[in-house]
Amino acid sequence: AREERIRARDTKVKSDAENAKMAQLYREHVLGEKPPADGIVSVDMIRPATSNAASPINRQQQGEPVAGD
C-alpha cells in the first residue's frame, strides 16, 4: 500500500509538471504571450483594483451621533 501511494504521488507530480509545461506552451504559441523573464514582473501582469470600496470618493461622511438639545 505504501509503494502504491508513493507511485501515485510520483505520477501526479509528473503529470502536474507536464500540464504546467503544456499550459506554458499553449500561452506562448496559441495566445501569443511572451514567456516572463525570471524575477521580472511585467506591467501587463499588474491589474488595477476592481473594487472601488477603498476609494475615498465612494466613502460617505458619517456624522457623530448627537444627543438631543
PQR file of N, CA, C, O and H, with PARSE charges and radii, in Angstrom:
ATOM      1  N   ALA A   1       0.821  -1.192   0.000 -0.4000 1.5000
ATOM      2  CA  ALA A   1       0.000   0.000   0.000 -0.0000 2.0000
ATOM      3  C   ALA A   1       0.869   1.261   0.000  0.5500 1.7000
ATOM      4  O   ALA A   1       0.545   2.253  -0.653 -0.5500 1.4000
ATOM      5  N   ARG A   2       1.967   1.205   0.738 -0.4000 1.5000
ATOM      6  CA  ARG A   2       2.854   2.369   0.807 -0.0000 2.0000
ATOM      7  C   ARG A   2       3.468   2.661  -0.561  0.5500 1.7000
ATOM      8  O   ARG A   2       3.530   3.811  -0.995 -0.5500 1.4000
ATOM      9  H   ARG A   2       2.231   0.399   1.269  0.4000 1.0000
ATOM     10  N   GLU A   3       3.922   1.596  -1.232 -0.4000 1.5000
ATOM     11  CA  GLU A   3       4.525   1.779  -2.552 -0.0000 2.0000
ATOM     12  C   GLU A   3       3.519   2.316  -3.560  0.5500 1.7000
ATOM     13  O   GLU A   3       3.863   3.112  -4.434 -0.5500 1.4000
ATOM     14  H   GLU A   3       3.872   0.662  -0.879  0.4000 1.0000
ATOM     15  N   GLU A   4       2.257   1.868  -3.428 -0.4000 1.5000
ATOM     16  CA  GLU A   4       1.215   2.359  -4.333 -0.0000 2.0000
ATOM     17  C   GLU A   4       0.976   3.852  -4.130  0.5500 1.7000
ATOM     18  O   GLU A   4       0.810   4.592  -5.100 -0.5500 1.4000
ATOM     19  H   GLU A   4       1.977   1.222  -2.717  0.4000 1.0000
ATOM     20  N   ARG A   5       0.957   4.297  -2.882 -0.4000 1.5000
ATOM     21  CA  ARG A   5       0.788   5.728  -2.614 -0.0000 2.0000
ATOM     22  C   ARG A   5       1.966   6.530  -3.156  0.5500 1.7000
ATOM     23  O   ARG A   5       1.783   7.612  -3.713 -0.5500 1.4000
ATOM     24  H   ARG A   5       1.092   3.697  -2.094  0.4000 1.0000
ATOM     25  N   ILE A   6       3.171   6.000  -2.992 -0.4000 1.5000
ATOM     26  CA  ILE A   6       4.359   6.698  -3.495 -0.0000 2.0000
ATOM     27  C   ILE A   6       4.313   6.778  -5.012  0.5500 1.7000
ATOM     28  O   ILE A   6       4.600   7.828  -5.587 -0.5500 1.4000
ATOM     29  H   ILE A   6       3.320   5.121  -2.539  0.4000 1.0000
ATOM     30  N   ARG A   7       3.953   5.670  -5.669 -0.4000 1.5000
ATOM     31  CA  ARG A   7       3.851   5.684  -7.135 -0.0000 2.0000
ATOM     32  C   ARG A   7       2.764   6.638  -7.611  0.5500 1.7000
ATOM     33  O   ARG A   7       2.950   7.356  -8.593 -0.5500 1.4000
ATOM     34  H   ARG A   7       3.720   4.817  -5.202  0.4000 1.0000
ATOM     35  N   ALA A   8       1.626   6.646  -6.914 -0.4000 1.5000
ATOM     36  CA  ALA A   8       0.532   7.547  -7.285 -0.0000 2.0000
ATOM     37  C   ALA A   8       0.962   9.004  -7.119  0.5500 1.7000
ATOM     38  O   ALA A   8       0.663   9.844  -7.968 -0.5500 1.4000
ATOM     39  H   ALA A   8       1.475   6.062  -6.116  0.4000 1.0000
ATOM     40  N   ARG A   9       1.660   9.298  -6.033 -0.4000 1.5000
ATOM     41  CA  ARG A   9       2.152  10.662  -5.808 -0.0000 2.0000
ATOM     42  C   ARG A   9       3.156  11.060  -6.895  0.5500 1.7000
ATOM     43  O   ARG A   9       3.106  12.177  -7.409 -0.5500 1.4000
ATOM     44  H   ARG A   9       1.904   8.615  -5.344  0.4000 1.0000
ATOM     45  N   ASP A  10       4.063  10.147  -7.242 -0.4000 1.5000
ATOM     46  CA  ASP A  10       5.058  10.446  -8.273 -0.0000 2.0000
ATOM     47  C   ASP A  10       4.413  10.684  -9.633  0.5500 1.7000
ATOM     48  O   ASP A  10       4.817  11.590 -10.362 -0.5500 1.4000
ATOM     49  H   ASP A  10       4.104   9.239  -6.824  0.4000 1.0000
ATOM     50  N   THR A  11       3.414   9.877  -9.977 -0.4000 1.5000
ATOM     51  CA  THR A  11       2.747  10.084 -11.266 -0.0000 2.0000
ATOM     52  C   THR A  11       1.969  11.390 -11.268  0.5500 1.7000
ATOM     53  O   THR A  11       1.894  12.059 -12.298 -0.5500 1.4000
ATOM     54  H   THR A  11       3.086   9.141  -9.384  0.4000 1.0000
ATOM     55  N   LYS A  12       1.380  11.771 -10.118 -0.4000 1.5000
ATOM     56  CA  LYS A  12       0.656  13.040 -10.017 -0.0000 2.0000
ATOM     57  C   LYS A  12       1.620  14.209 -10.176  0.5500 1.7000
ATOM     58  O   LYS A  12       1.306  15.182 -10.862 -0.5500 1.4000
ATOM     59  H   LYS A  12       1.441  11.227  -9.281  0.4000 1.0000
ATOM     60  N   VAL A  13       2.793  14.123  -9.547 -0.4000 1.5000
ATOM     61  CA  VAL A  13       3.789  15.194  -9.661 -0.0000 2.0000
ATOM     62  C   VAL A  13       4.254  15.318 -11.108  0.5500 1.7000
ATOM     63  O   VAL A  13       4.393  16.426 -11.626 -0.5500 1.4000
ATOM     64  H   VAL A  13       3.048  13.333  -8.989  0.4000 1.0000
ATOM     65  N   LYS A  14       4.493  14.191 -11.755 -0.4000 1.5000
ATOM     66  CA  LYS A  14       4.929  14.214 -13.155 -0.0000 2.0000
ATOM     67  C   LYS A  14       3.839  14.773 -14.063  0.5500 1.7000
ATOM     68  O   LYS A  14       4.128  15.552 -14.971 -0.5500 1.4000
ATOM     69  H   LYS A  14       4.381  13.290 -11.334  0.4000 1.0000
ATOM     70  N   SER A  15       2.581  14.378 -13.822 -0.4000 1.5000
ATOM     71  CA  SER A  15       1.502  14.872 -14.676 -0.0000 2.0000
ATOM     72  C   SER A  15       1.258  16.368 -14.432  0.5500 1.7000
ATOM     73  O   SER A  15       0.954  17.104 -15.370 -0.5500 1.4000
ATOM     74  H   SER A  15       2.347  13.745 -13.084  0.4000 1.0000
ATOM     75  N   ASP A  16       1.390  16.818 -13.178 -0.4000 1.5000
ATOM     76  CA  ASP A  16       1.247  18.252 -12.896 -0.0000 2.0000
ATOM     77  C   ASP A  16       2.336  19.057 -13.589  0.5500 1.7000
ATOM     78  O   ASP A  16       2.067  20.132 -14.126 -0.5500 1.4000
ATOM     79  H   ASP A  16       1.637  16.219 -12.416  0.4000 1.0000
ATOM     80  N   ALA A  17       3.561  18.545 -13.583 -0.4000 1.5000
ATOM     81  CA  ALA A  17       4.661  19.230 -14.260 -0.0000 2.0000
ATOM     82  C   ALA A  17       4.424  19.266 -15.772  0.5500 1.7000
ATOM     83  O   ALA A  17       4.683  20.277 -16.424 -0.5500 1.4000
ATOM     84  H   ALA A  17       3.779  17.671 -13.147  0.4000 1.0000
ATOM     85  N   GLU A  18       3.933  18.163 -16.315 -0.4000 1.5000
ATOM     86  CA  GLU A  18       3.641  18.111 -17.754 -0.0000 2.0000
ATOM     87  C   GLU A  18       2.503  19.072 -18.115  0.5500 1.7000
ATOM     88  O   GLU A  18       2.557  19.745 -19.145 -0.5500 1.4000
ATOM     89  H   GLU A  18       3.723  17.341 -15.785  0.4000 1.0000
ATOM     90  N   ASN A  19       1.476  19.132 -17.264 -0.4000 1.5000
ATOM     91  CA  ASN A  19       0.364  20.045 -17.517 -0.0000 2.0000
ATOM     92  C   ASN A  19       0.830  21.503 -17.465  0.5500 1.7000
ATOM     93  O   ASN A  19       0.407  22.318 -18.285 -0.5500 1.4000
ATOM     94  H   ASN A  19       1.432  18.585 -16.427  0.4000 1.0000
ATOM     95  N   ALA A  20       1.685  21.827 -16.519 -0.4000 1.5000
ATOM     96  CA  ALA A  20       2.214  23.191 -16.427 -0.0000 2.0000
ATOM     97  C   ALA A  20       3.048  23.536 -17.657  0.5500 1.7000
ATOM     98  O   ALA A  20       2.984  24.655 -18.166 -0.5500 1.4000
ATOM     99  H   ALA A  20       2.029  21.164 -15.853  0.4000 1.0000
ATOM    100  N   LYS A  21       3.816  22.580 -18.122 -0.4000 1.5000
ATOM    101  CA  LYS A  21       4.637  22.798 -19.323 -0.0000 2.0000
ATOM    102  C   LYS A  21       3.749  23.012 -20.551  0.5500 1.7000
ATOM    103  O   LYS A  21       4.005  23.906 -21.357 -0.5500 1.4000
ATOM    104  H   LYS A  21       3.867  21.671 -17.708  0.4000 1.0000
ATOM    105  N   MET A  22       2.714  22.197 -20.689 -0.4000 1.5000
ATOM    106  CA  MET A  22       1.804  22.330 -21.820 -0.0000 2.0000
ATOM    107  C   MET A  22       1.017  23.637 -21.748  0.5500 1.7000
ATOM    108  O   MET A  22       0.762  24.257 -22.781 -0.5500 1.4000
ATOM    109  H   MET A  22       2.506  21.471 -20.033  0.4000 1.0000
ATOM    110  N   ALA A  23       0.630  24.065 -20.551 -0.4000 1.5000
ATOM    111  CA  ALA A  23      -0.077  25.331 -20.404 -0.0000 2.0000
ATOM    112  C   ALA A  23       0.819  26.495 -20.814  0.5500 1.7000
ATOM    113  O   ALA A  23       0.363  27.438 -21.461 -0.5500 1.4000
ATOM    114  H   ALA A  23       0.838  23.562 -19.712  0.4000 1.0000
ATOM    115  N   GLN A  24       2.097  26.424 -20.435 -0.4000 1.5000
ATOM    116  CA  GLN A  24       3.033  27.476 -20.820 -0.0000 2.0000
ATOM    117  C   GLN A  24       3.217  27.506 -22.336  0.5500 1.7000
ATOM    118  O   GLN A  24       3.235  28.582 -22.934 -0.5500 1.4000
ATOM    119  H   GLN A  24       2.467  25.657 -19.910  0.4000 1.0000
ATOM    120  N   LEU A  25       3.353  26.350 -22.954 -0.4000 1.5000
ATOM    121  CA  LEU A  25       3.499  26.299 -24.414 -0.0000 2.0000
ATOM    122  C   LEU A  25       2.237  26.823 -25.104  0.5500 1.7000
ATOM    123  O   LEU A  25       2.331  27.522 -26.112 -0.5500 1.4000
ATOM    124  H   LEU A  25       3.338  25.476 -22.468  0.4000 1.0000
ATOM    125  N   TYR A  26       1.072  26.494 -24.574 -0.4000 1.5000
ATOM    126  CA  TYR A  26      -0.191  26.984 -25.141 -0.0000 2.0000
ATOM    127  C   TYR A  26      -0.249  28.501 -25.077  0.5500 1.7000
ATOM    128  O   TYR A  26      -0.580  29.163 -26.061 -0.5500 1.4000
ATOM    129  H   TYR A  26       0.995  25.926 -23.755  0.4000 1.0000
ATOM    130  N   ARG A  27       0.081  29.054 -23.890 -0.4000 1.5000
ATOM    131  CA  ARG A  27       0.056  30.513 -23.752 -0.0000 2.0000
ATOM    132  C   ARG A  27       1.037  31.174 -24.699  0.5500 1.7000
ATOM    133  O   ARG A  27       0.754  32.233 -25.261 -0.5500 1.4000
ATOM    134  H   ARG A  27       0.349  28.516 -23.091  0.4000 1.0000
ATOM    135  N   GLU A  28       2.183  30.552 -24.875 -0.4000 1.5000
ATOM    136  CA  GLU A  28       3.225  31.142 -25.718 -0.0000 2.0000
ATOM    137  C   GLU A  28       2.875  31.072 -27.199  0.5500 1.7000
ATOM    138  O   GLU A  28       3.022  32.063 -27.913 -0.5500 1.4000
ATOM    139  H   GLU A  28       2.413  29.692 -24.418  0.4000 1.0000
ATOM    140  N   HIS A  29       2.416  29.922 -27.670 -0.4000 1.5000
ATOM    141  CA  HIS A  29       2.209  29.735 -29.102 -0.0000 2.0000
ATOM    142  C   HIS A  29       0.807  30.111 -29.568  0.5500 1.7000
ATOM    143  O   HIS A  29       0.662  30.755 -30.607 -0.5500 1.4000
ATOM    144  H   HIS A  29       2.296  29.116 -27.090  0.4000 1.0000
ATOM    145  N   VAL A  30      -0.215  29.731 -28.833 -0.4000 1.5000
ATOM    146  CA  VAL A  30      -1.583  29.976 -29.269 -0.0000 2.0000
ATOM    147  C   VAL A  30      -2.027  31.390 -28.911  0.5500 1.7000
ATOM    148  O   VAL A  30      -2.564  32.108 -29.754 -0.5500 1.4000
ATOM    149  H   VAL A  30      -0.097  29.208 -27.988  0.4000 1.0000
ATOM    150  N   LEU A  31      -1.801  31.788 -27.658 -0.4000 1.5000
ATOM    151  CA  LEU A  31      -2.246  33.101 -27.224 -0.0000 2.0000
ATOM    152  C   LEU A  31      -1.253  34.206 -27.555  0.5500 1.7000
ATOM    153  O   LEU A  31      -1.596  35.387 -27.496 -0.5500 1.4000
ATOM    154  H   LEU A  31      -1.365  31.204 -26.974  0.4000 1.0000
ATOM    155  N   GLY A  32      -0.037  33.836 -27.898 -0.4000 1.5000
ATOM    156  CA  GLY A  32       0.965  34.820 -28.303 -0.0000 2.0000
ATOM    157  C   GLY A  32       1.603  35.562 -27.139  0.5500 1.7000
ATOM    158  O   GLY A  32       2.200  36.619 -27.339 -0.5500 1.4000
ATOM    159  H   GLY A  32       0.242  32.877 -27.946  0.4000 1.0000
ATOM    160  N   GLU A  33       1.490  35.033 -25.933 -0.4000 1.5000
ATOM    161  CA  GLU A  33       2.136  35.675 -24.796 -0.0000 2.0000
ATOM    162  C   GLU A  33       3.627  35.370 -24.815  0.5500 1.7000
ATOM    163  O   GLU A  33       4.048  34.295 -25.240 -0.5500 1.4000
ATOM    164  H   GLU A  33       1.004  34.174 -25.771  0.4000 1.0000
ATOM    165  N   LYS A  34       4.402  36.312 -24.359 -0.4000 1.5000
ATOM    166  CA  LYS A  34       5.835  36.094 -24.265 -0.0000 2.0000
ATOM    167  C   LYS A  34       6.139  35.464 -22.916  0.5500 1.7000
ATOM    168  O   LYS A  34       5.503  35.798 -21.917 -0.5500 1.4000
ATOM    169  H   LYS A  34       4.059  37.186 -24.014  0.4000 1.0000
ATOM    170  N   PRO A  35       7.104  34.559 -22.879 -0.5600 1.5000
ATOM    171  CA  PRO A  35       7.434  33.951 -21.588  0.2800 2.0000
ATOM    172  C   PRO A  35       8.047  35.004 -20.669  0.5500 1.7000
ATOM    173  O   PRO A  35       8.867  35.809 -21.111 -0.5500 1.4000
ATOM    174  N   PRO A  36       7.656  35.004 -19.397 -0.5600 1.5000
ATOM    175  CA  PRO A  36       8.185  36.012 -18.479  0.2800 2.0000
ATOM    176  C   PRO A  36       9.649  35.768 -18.171  0.5500 1.7000
ATOM    177  O   PRO A  36      10.092  34.623 -18.078 -0.5500 1.4000
ATOM    178  N   ALA A  37      10.401  36.852 -18.014 -0.4000 1.5000
ATOM    179  CA  ALA A  37      11.792  36.735 -17.616 -0.0000 2.0000
ATOM    180  C   ALA A  37      11.831  36.413 -16.126  0.5500 1.7000
ATOM    181  O   ALA A  37      10.952  36.832 -15.372 -0.5500 1.4000
ATOM    182  H   ALA A  37      10.041  37.782 -18.090  0.4000 1.0000
ATOM    183  N   ASP A  38      12.823  35.689 -15.715 -0.4000 1.5000
ATOM    184  CA  ASP A  38      12.913  35.286 -14.304 -0.0000 2.0000
ATOM    185  C   ASP A  38      13.108  36.495 -13.413  0.5500 1.7000
ATOM    186  O   ASP A  38      14.012  37.302 -13.632 -0.5500 1.4000
ATOM    187  H   ASP A  38      13.537  35.348 -16.327  0.4000 1.0000
ATOM    188  N   GLY A  39      12.257  36.616 -12.411 -0.4000 1.5000
ATOM    189  CA  GLY A  39      12.385  37.667 -11.428 -0.0000 2.0000
ATOM    190  C   GLY A  39      11.860  39.021 -11.865  0.5500 1.7000
ATOM    191  O   GLY A  39      11.956  39.988 -11.110 -0.5500 1.4000
ATOM    192  H   GLY A  39      11.523  35.961 -12.233  0.4000 1.0000
ATOM    193  N   ILE A  40      11.310  39.112 -13.057 -0.4000 1.5000
ATOM    194  CA  ILE A  40      10.803  40.384 -13.553 -0.0000 2.0000
ATOM    195  C   ILE A  40       9.295  40.287 -13.712  0.5500 1.7000
ATOM    196  O   ILE A  40       8.783  39.328 -14.291 -0.5500 1.4000
ATOM    197  H   ILE A  40      11.232  38.326 -13.671  0.4000 1.0000
ATOM    198  N   VAL A  41       8.591  41.279 -13.197 -0.4000 1.5000
ATOM    199  CA  VAL A  41       7.138  41.333 -13.339 -0.0000 2.0000
ATOM    200  C   VAL A  41       6.828  42.359 -14.409  0.5500 1.7000
ATOM    201  O   VAL A  41       7.222  43.520 -14.298 -0.5500 1.4000
ATOM    202  H   VAL A  41       9.007  42.057 -12.727  0.4000 1.0000
ATOM    203  N   SER A  42       6.125  41.936 -15.442 -0.4000 1.5000
ATOM    204  CA  SER A  42       5.790  42.870 -16.499 -0.0000 2.0000
ATOM    205  C   SER A  42       4.588  43.715 -16.081  0.5500 1.7000
ATOM    206  O   SER A  42       3.816  43.328 -15.203 -0.5500 1.4000
ATOM    207  H   SER A  42       5.804  40.993 -15.532  0.4000 1.0000
ATOM    208  N   VAL A  43       4.444  44.862 -16.715 -0.4000 1.5000
ATOM    209  CA  VAL A  43       3.350  45.761 -16.402 -0.0000 2.0000
ATOM    210  C   VAL A  43       2.017  45.126 -16.790  0.5500 1.7000
ATOM    211  O   VAL A  43       0.993  45.418 -16.172 -0.5500 1.4000
ATOM    212  H   VAL A  43       5.071  45.177 -17.428  0.4000 1.0000
ATOM    213  N   ASP A  44       2.016  44.274 -17.792 -0.4000 1.5000
ATOM    214  CA  ASP A  44       0.788  43.610 -18.220 -0.0000 2.0000
ATOM    215  C   ASP A  44       0.236  42.683 -17.140  0.5500 1.7000
ATOM    216  O   ASP A  44      -0.967  42.429 -17.099 -0.5500 1.4000
ATOM    217  H   ASP A  44       2.848  44.037 -18.294  0.4000 1.0000
ATOM    218  N   MET A  45       1.104  42.176 -16.265 -0.4000 1.5000
ATOM    219  CA  MET A  45       0.674  41.249 -15.236 -0.0000 2.0000
ATOM    220  C   MET A  45      -0.026  41.976 -14.088  0.5500 1.7000
ATOM    221  O   MET A  45      -0.785  41.360 -13.340 -0.5500 1.4000
ATOM    222  H   MET A  45       2.082  42.383 -16.298  0.4000 1.0000
ATOM    223  N   ILE A  46       0.217  43.265 -13.943 -0.4000 1.5000
ATOM    224  CA  ILE A  46      -0.365  44.029 -12.852 -0.0000 2.0000
ATOM    225  C   ILE A  46      -1.733  44.517 -13.285  0.5500 1.7000
ATOM    226  O   ILE A  46      -1.881  45.142 -14.335 -0.5500 1.4000
ATOM    227  H   ILE A  46       0.833  43.766 -14.550  0.4000 1.0000
ATOM    228  N   ARG A  47      -2.724  44.230 -12.473 -0.4000 1.5000
ATOM    229  CA  ARG A  47      -4.085  44.636 -12.789 -0.0000 2.0000
ATOM    230  C   ARG A  47      -4.547  45.679 -11.787  0.5500 1.7000
ATOM    231  O   ARG A  47      -4.166  45.627 -10.618 -0.5500 1.4000
ATOM    232  H   ARG A  47      -2.604  43.723 -11.620  0.4000 1.0000
ATOM    233  N   PRO A  48      -5.354  46.616 -12.225 -0.5600 1.5000
ATOM    234  CA  PRO A  48      -5.865  47.601 -11.261  0.2800 2.0000
ATOM    235  C   PRO A  48      -6.875  46.959 -10.325  0.5500 1.7000
ATOM    236  O   PRO A  48      -7.444  45.908 -10.621 -0.5500 1.4000
ATOM    237  N   ALA A  49      -7.082  47.601  -9.212 -0.4000 1.5000
ATOM    238  CA  ALA A  49      -8.042  47.089  -8.241 -0.0000 2.0000
ATOM    239  C   ALA A  49      -9.438  47.123  -8.850  0.5500 1.7000
ATOM    240  O   ALA A  49      -9.813  48.094  -9.508 -0.5500 1.4000
ATOM    241  H   ALA A  49      -6.620  48.455  -8.971  0.4000 1.0000
ATOM    242  N   THR A  50     -10.196  46.071  -8.629 -0.4000 1.5000
ATOM    243  CA  THR A  50     -11.548  46.003  -9.196 -0.0000 2.0000
ATOM    244  C   THR A  50     -12.587  46.576  -8.257  0.5500 1.7000
ATOM    245  O   THR A  50     -13.671  46.962  -8.695 -0.5500 1.4000
ATOM    246  H   THR A  50      -9.892  45.282  -8.095  0.4000 1.0000
ATOM    247  N   SER A  51     -12.279  46.639  -6.983 -0.4000 1.5000
ATOM    248  CA  SER A  51     -13.240  47.127  -6.012 -0.0000 2.0000
ATOM    249  C   SER A  51     -12.988  48.601  -5.740  0.5500 1.7000
ATOM    250  O   SER A  51     -11.856  49.006  -5.475 -0.5500 1.4000
ATOM    251  H   SER A  51     -11.398  46.325  -6.627  0.4000 1.0000
ATOM    252  N   ASN A  52     -14.033  49.395  -5.804 -0.4000 1.5000
ATOM    253  CA  ASN A  52     -13.914  50.821  -5.523 -0.0000 2.0000
ATOM    254  C   ASN A  52     -14.293  51.129  -4.086  0.5500 1.7000
ATOM    255  O   ASN A  52     -14.460  52.293  -3.724 -0.5500 1.4000
ATOM    256  H   ASN A  52     -14.953  49.066  -6.020  0.4000 1.0000
ATOM    257  N   ALA A  53     -14.429  50.101  -3.270 -0.4000 1.5000
ATOM    258  CA  ALA A  53     -14.840  50.305  -1.888 -0.0000 2.0000
ATOM    259  C   ALA A  53     -13.794  51.088  -1.102  0.5500 1.7000
ATOM    260  O   ALA A  53     -14.141  51.814  -0.171 -0.5500 1.4000
ATOM    261  H   ALA A  53     -14.293  49.155  -3.564  0.4000 1.0000
ATOM    262  N   ALA A  54     -12.530  50.953  -1.461 -0.4000 1.5000
ATOM    263  CA  ALA A  54     -11.468  51.637  -0.732 -0.0000 2.0000
ATOM    264  C   ALA A  54     -11.251  53.058  -1.238  0.5500 1.7000
ATOM    265  O   ALA A  54     -10.470  53.810  -0.654 -0.5500 1.4000
ATOM    266  H   ALA A  54     -12.249  50.363  -2.218  0.4000 1.0000
ATOM    267  N   SER A  55     -11.917  53.425  -2.291 -0.4000 1.5000
ATOM    268  CA  SER A  55     -11.756  54.757  -2.861 -0.0000 2.0000
ATOM    269  C   SER A  55     -12.358  55.814  -1.941  0.5500 1.7000
ATOM    270  O   SER A  55     -13.467  55.628  -1.439 -0.5500 1.4000
ATOM    271  H   SER A  55     -12.552  52.814  -2.765  0.4000 1.0000
ATOM    272  N   PRO A  56     -11.646  56.927  -1.709 -0.5600 1.5000
ATOM    273  CA  PRO A  56     -12.211  57.964  -0.839  0.2800 2.0000
ATOM    274  C   PRO A  56     -13.433  58.643  -1.445  0.5500 1.7000
ATOM    275  O   PRO A  56     -14.210  59.268  -0.722 -0.5500 1.4000
ATOM    276  N   ILE A  57     -13.615  58.533  -2.747 -0.4000 1.5000
ATOM    277  CA  ILE A  57     -14.771  59.146  -3.405 -0.0000 2.0000
ATOM    278  C   ILE A  57     -16.053  58.441  -2.988  0.5500 1.7000
ATOM    279  O   ILE A  57     -17.089  59.083  -2.814 -0.5500 1.4000
ATOM    280  H   ILE A  57     -12.984  58.026  -3.334  0.4000 1.0000
ATOM    281  N   ASN A  58     -15.988  57.113  -2.827 -0.4000 1.5000
ATOM    282  CA  ASN A  58     -17.178  56.322  -2.510 -0.0000 2.0000
ATOM    283  C   ASN A  58     -17.506  56.298  -1.024  0.5500 1.7000
ATOM    284  O   ASN A  58     -18.546  55.776  -0.625 -0.5500 1.4000
ATOM    285  H   ASN A  58     -15.147  56.591  -2.969  0.4000 1.0000
ATOM    286  N   ARG A  59     -16.644  56.848  -0.222 -0.4000 1.5000
ATOM    287  CA  ARG A  59     -16.915  56.854   1.217 -0.0000 2.0000
ATOM    288  C   ARG A  59     -17.875  57.989   1.548  0.5500 1.7000
ATOM    289  O   ARG A  59     -17.728  59.101   1.042 -0.5500 1.4000
ATOM    290  H   ARG A  59     -15.799  57.272  -0.546  0.4000 1.0000
ATOM    291  N   GLN A  60     -18.842  57.709   2.384 -0.4000 1.5000
ATOM    292  CA  GLN A  60     -19.799  58.716   2.798 -0.0000 2.0000
ATOM    293  C   GLN A  60     -19.406  59.219   4.181  0.5500 1.7000
ATOM    294  O   GLN A  60     -18.993  58.449   5.048 -0.5500 1.4000
ATOM    295  H   GLN A  60     -18.961  56.806   2.795  0.4000 1.0000
ATOM    296  N   GLN A  61     -19.540  60.494   4.359 -0.4000 1.5000
ATOM    297  CA  GLN A  61     -19.222  61.071   5.657 -0.0000 2.0000
ATOM    298  C   GLN A  61     -20.309  60.686   6.642  0.5500 1.7000
ATOM    299  O   GLN A  61     -21.494  60.903   6.390 -0.5500 1.4000
ATOM    300  H   GLN A  61     -19.875  61.119   3.654  0.4000 1.0000
ATOM    301  N   GLN A  62     -19.913  60.131   7.731 -0.4000 1.5000
ATOM    302  CA  GLN A  62     -20.859  59.757   8.761 -0.0000 2.0000
ATOM    303  C   GLN A  62     -20.678  60.719   9.927  0.5500 1.7000
ATOM    304  O   GLN A  62     -19.583  60.851  10.474 -0.5500 1.4000
ATOM    305  H   GLN A  62     -18.950  59.955   7.936  0.4000 1.0000
ATOM    306  N   GLY A  63     -21.754  61.380  10.296 -0.4000 1.5000
ATOM    307  CA  GLY A  63     -21.685  62.318  11.390 -0.0000 2.0000
ATOM    308  C   GLY A  63     -21.711  61.612  12.724  0.5500 1.7000
ATOM    309  O   GLY A  63     -22.134  60.461  12.830 -0.5500 1.4000
ATOM    310  H   GLY A  63     -22.643  61.272   9.852  0.4000 1.0000
ATOM    311  N   GLU A  64     -21.259  62.311  13.728 -0.4000 1.5000
ATOM    312  CA  GLU A  64     -21.286  61.732  15.065 -0.0000 2.0000
ATOM    313  C   GLU A  64     -22.709  61.815  15.611  0.5500 1.7000
ATOM    314  O   GLU A  64     -23.394  62.814  15.391 -0.5500 1.4000
ATOM    315  H   GLU A  64     -20.916  63.246  13.642  0.4000 1.0000
ATOM    316  N   PRO A  65     -23.151  60.804  16.302 -0.5600 1.5000
ATOM    317  CA  PRO A  65     -24.475  60.854  16.910  0.2800 2.0000
ATOM    318  C   PRO A  65     -24.482  61.915  18.016  0.5500 1.7000
ATOM    319  O   PRO A  65     -23.606  61.940  18.880 -0.5500 1.4000
ATOM    320  N   VAL A  66     -25.461  62.762  17.967 -0.4000 1.5000
ATOM    321  CA  VAL A  66     -25.546  63.854  18.941 -0.0000 2.0000
ATOM    322  C   VAL A  66     -26.811  63.673  19.759  0.5500 1.7000
ATOM    323  O   VAL A  66     -27.880  63.390  19.219 -0.5500 1.4000
ATOM    324  H   VAL A  66     -26.172  62.742  17.265  0.4000 1.0000
ATOM    325  N   ALA A  67     -26.681  63.836  21.053 -0.4000 1.5000
ATOM    326  CA  ALA A  67     -27.848  63.749  21.912 -0.0000 2.0000
ATOM    327  C   ALA A  67     -28.699  64.989  21.693  0.5500 1.7000
ATOM    328  O   ALA A  67     -28.161  66.070  21.453 -0.5500 1.4000
ATOM    329  H   ALA A  67     -25.812  64.066  21.493  0.4000 1.0000
ATOM    330  N   GLY A  68     -30.020  64.852  21.771 -0.4000 1.5000
ATOM    331  CA  GLY A  68     -30.935  65.976  21.520 -0.0000 2.0000
ATOM    332  C   GLY A  68     -30.707  67.129  22.488  0.5500 1.7000
ATOM    333  O   GLY A  68     -30.536  66.911  23.687 -0.5500 1.4000
ATOM    334  H   GLY A  68     -30.457  63.974  21.966  0.4000 1.0000
ATOM    335  N   ASP A  69     -30.705  68.343  21.977 -0.4000 1.5000
ATOM    336  CA  ASP A  69     -30.530  69.522  22.833 -0.0000 2.0000
ATOM    337  C   ASP A  69     -31.849  70.081  23.224  0.5500 1.7000
ATOM    338  O   ASP A  69     -31.908  71.077  23.945 -0.5500 1.4000
ATOM    339  H   ASP A  69     -30.844  68.520  21.002  0.4000 1.0000
TER
END
